[in-house]
């Protein structure tokens, strides 16, 4: 059902882990999902990473500028380092929800740092101001790179960062997926007449695709033969045989051949 909402998988991963029950129970809320997406993903994390990337691209041609760190910069790095250590400690204790919040805390530090130092203004000023803009931009980009690594266990896909969720979109989803819909759907399915068995068809593939499938069938066949020769575990052999049969099925479809109906075992 989540897939049918049109909301990207990364947002679902984020929110469901953000409210993950660890020390106490939690409950799903459409309104809270909207708020957390728009405030944390969009305005906090997404905003910081986008600004850091935009500054280095617009002002410094995509290259990280030379940095001359001040006491304020080192103070920021100290906060980030402490939060990173906390993140590792939380993951070691499988406190996945709290570790995610450490990521968002680092991002908030980064946003505040950019807002206070205003590199978009300093880049137009004196030589000292331009150097300061470079330091702020370079530090922000490095923090953004760190965040991308910290986010990997939570949001592994590569795509445009985040999209804003609108109130009317959430209200529509709330009504669509409100309580009782699943029961109604199952009831309708139970009353529906049985569908005729589908016939698998496929347009004949090109020679190159067919050759690739033939090679995969040969390779998988060798794996099965080697496992059988080694008298490997039956479950492992069965899994590899299933892969081989699936590849043969794909090859038959690619060649435009009718699929063979599996024959039952003959009784002795």
C-alpha positions in Angstrom: 0.0 0.0 0.0 2.9 2.4 0.7 4.2 1.8 -2.8 0.8 3.0 -4.2 1.0 6.3 -2.4 3.6 7.7 -4.9 5.7 8.9 -2.0 9.4 7.9 -2.6 10.7 4.9 -0.7 13.4 7.0 1.0 10.8 9.2 2.6 9.0 6.1 4.0 12.4 4.7 5.2 13.1 8.0 6.9 9.8 8.5 8.7 9.2 4.9 9.7 12.7 4.8 11.2 12.3 8.2 12.8 9.2 7.0 14.7 10.6 3.4 15.2 9.5 2.1 18.6 12.7 1.6 20.7 12.2 2.7 24.3 8.5 3.3 23.9 5.6 2.6 21.6 4.9 4.8 18.5 2.0 5.4 16.1 1.9 6.3 12.5 0.4 9.7 11.7 -0.1 11.2 8.2 0.1 14.8 9.6 3.3 14.1 11.5 4.8 12.4 8.4 4.0 15.6 6.4 5.6 17.8 9.2 8.7 15.7 9.6 9.3 15.5 5.8 8.9 19.2 5.3 10.7 20.3 8.4 13.5 17.7 8.8 14.1 16.4 5.3 13.3 19.4 3.2 14.0 22.5 5.3 16.8 21.0 7.4 18.8 18.2 5.7 17.9 18.9 2.1 18.3 22.7 2.5 21.8 22.3 4.0 23.1 19.9 1.4 21.6 21.9 -1.5 23.1 25.1 -0.3 26.6 23.6 0.3 26.5 22.1 -3.2 25.2 25.2 -4.8 27.8 27.5 -3.2 30.7 25.3 -4.3 29.3 25.0 -7.8 28.3 28.6 -8.3 31.2 30.4 -6.5 34.1 28.0 -6.9 33.5 26.2 -10.2 32.8 22.9 -8.4 36.1 22.7 -6.6 36.4 22.7 -2.8 38.2 26.0 -2.0 41.2 26.4 0.4 40.1 26.7 4.0 41.6 28.8 6.7 39.9 27.7 9.9 38.9 30.1 12.7 38.0 29.3 16.3 34.3 29.3 15.3 35.0 26.8 12.6 36.9 24.5 15.0 34.0 24.8 17.5 31.6 23.7 14.8 33.9 20.7 14.0 34.0 19.8 17.7 30.2 19.7 17.8 30.1 17.6 14.6 32.7 15.2 16.0 30.9 14.7 19.2 27.6 14.1 17.4 29.4 11.6 15.1 30.7 9.7 18.1 27.3 9.7 19.6 25.9 8.3 16.3 28.3 5.4 16.3 27.6 4.6 20.0 23.8 4.6 19.3 24.2 2.3 16.2 26.3 -0.1 18.3 23.4 -0.3 20.7 20.9 -0.7 17.8 19.2 2.6 18.7 18.5 3.3 15.1 15.9 6.0 15.7 18.1 8.1 18.0 21.1 7.7 15.6 19.0 9.2 12.8 18.4 12.2 15.0 22.1 12.7 15.4 22.3 13.1 11.6 19.6 15.8 11.7 21.4 17.6 14.5 24.6 17.8 12.5 22.6 19.2 9.6 21.1 21.8 11.9 24.5 22.9 13.0 25.5 23.2 9.3 22.5 25.3 8.5 23.1 27.6 11.4 26.8 27.9 10.4 25.9 28.9 6.8 23.2 31.4 8.0 25.5 33.2 10.4 28.5 33.4 8.0 26.4 34.4 4.9 28.9 33.2 2.2 26.6 34.6 -0.6 27.4 38.1 0.7 31.0 37.6 1.6 31.9 36.3 -1.9 31.1 39.8 -3.2 33.3 41.6 -0.6 37.0 42.1 0.0 39.7 39.5 -0.4 39.4 38.6 3.3 35.6 38.2 2.8 36.0 36.0 -0.3 38.5 33.8 1.6 36.0 33.5 4.4 33.3 32.5 2.0 35.7 29.9 0.7 36.3 28.5 4.1 32.6 28.4 5.0 31.7 26.7 1.7 34.5 24.2 2.0 33.6 23.2 5.5 29.9 23.0 4.6 30.7 20.7 1.6 32.8 18.4 3.8 30.0 18.2 6.4 27.5 17.4 3.6 29.8 14.6 2.4 29.9 13.2 6.0 26.1 13.3 6.2 25.8 11.3 2.9 27.9 8.5 4.5 25.9 8.7 7.8 22.6 8.5 5.8 23.7 5.5 3.8 22.1 2.9 6.2 18.9 4.8 6.2 18.4 6.1 2.7 20.5 4.3 0.1 19.0 5.4 -3.2 20.5 8.1 -5.4 17.8 10.6 -6.6 16.9 14.2 -6.3 17.0 14.9 -2.6 13.4 15.4 -1.3 10.1 16.7 -2.4 7.7 18.7 -0.3 4.5 17.0 0.8 1.4 19.1 0.5 -1.6 19.1 2.8 -4.1 18.2 0.1 -1.9 15.2 -0.9 -1.7 13.9 2.6 -5.5 14.4 3.1 -6.2 12.4 0.0 -3.9 9.6 1.1 -5.4 9.7 4.6 -8.8 9.0 3.1 -7.6 6.5 0.6 -5.7 4.4 3.2 -7.9 5.0 6.2 -8.9 2.1 8.4 -11.1 -0.5 6.9 -9.8 -0.2 3.3 -7.7 -3.3 3.6 -10.7 -5.3 4.8 -12.9 -3.9 2.0 -10.2 -4.7 -0.6 -9.9 -8.3 0.6 -13.7 -8.6 0.6 -14.0 -7.5 -3.0 -11.2 -9.8 -4.0 -13.0 -12.7 -2.3 -16.2 -11.9 -4.2 -14.6 -11.4 -7.6 -14.8 -14.3 -10.1 -11.6 -16.2 -10.6 -9.4 -14.9 -13.4 -8.3 -17.2 -16.2 -4.7 -18.3 -15.9 -2.5 -15.8 -17.5 -0.4 -16.9 -20.5 3.1 -15.6 -20.3 4.2 -14.0 -23.6 7.1 -11.9 -24.6 8.2 -10.4 -27.8 11.2 -12.2 -29.3 14.4 -10.5 -28.0 17.4 -9.5 -30.1 20.3 -11.9 -30.7 22.5 -10.1 -28.1 20.0 -10.4 -25.3 19.4 -14.0 -26.1 23.1 -14.7 -26.1 23.5 -13.1 -22.7 20.7 -15.3 -21.3 22.2 -18.4 -22.9 25.5 -17.6 -21.2 23.8 -17.1 -17.9 21.9 -20.4 -18.3 25.2 -22.2 -19.0 27.0 -20.5 -16.0 24.1 -21.4 -13.7 24.0 -24.9 -15.0 27.7 -25.3 -14.1 27.0 -24.0 -10.6 24.2 -26.6 -10.1 26.4 -29.5 -11.4 29.3 -28.5 -9.2 27.0 -28.4 -6.1 25.6 -31.7 -6.9 29.0 -33.2 -7.4 30.1 -31.9 -4.1 26.9 -33.3 -2.4 26.1 -29.8 -1.1 23.2 -29.0 1.2 19.9 -29.9 -0.4 18.4 -26.5 0.3 21.3 -24.7 -1.4 21.1 -27.0 -4.4 17.3 -26.4 -4.6 17.8 -22.7 -4.5 20.4 -22.8 -7.4 18.2 -25.1 -9.4 15.3 -22.7 -9.0 17.5 -19.9 -10.4 18.5 -22.1 -13.3 14.8 -22.9 -14.1 14.0 -19.2 -14.0 16.8 -18.4 -16.4 15.7 -21.1 -18.8 12.2 -19.7 -18.6 13.5 -16.2 -19.4 15.5 -17.6 -22.3 12.4 -19.4 -23.7 10.4 -16.3 -23.6 13.1 -14.3 -25.2 13.3 -16.8 -28.0 9.5 -16.7 -28.4 9.2 -20.4 -27.5 6.1 -21.7 -25.6 6.8 -22.5 -22.0 6.8 -26.2 -21.1 4.2 -27.2 -18.5 6.0 -28.8 -15.5 5.3 -32.6 -15.4 4.4 -34.2 -12.1 6.4 -37.1 -10.7 5.3 -40.5 -11.9 4.0 -42.8 -9.2 6.0 -46.0 -8.7 
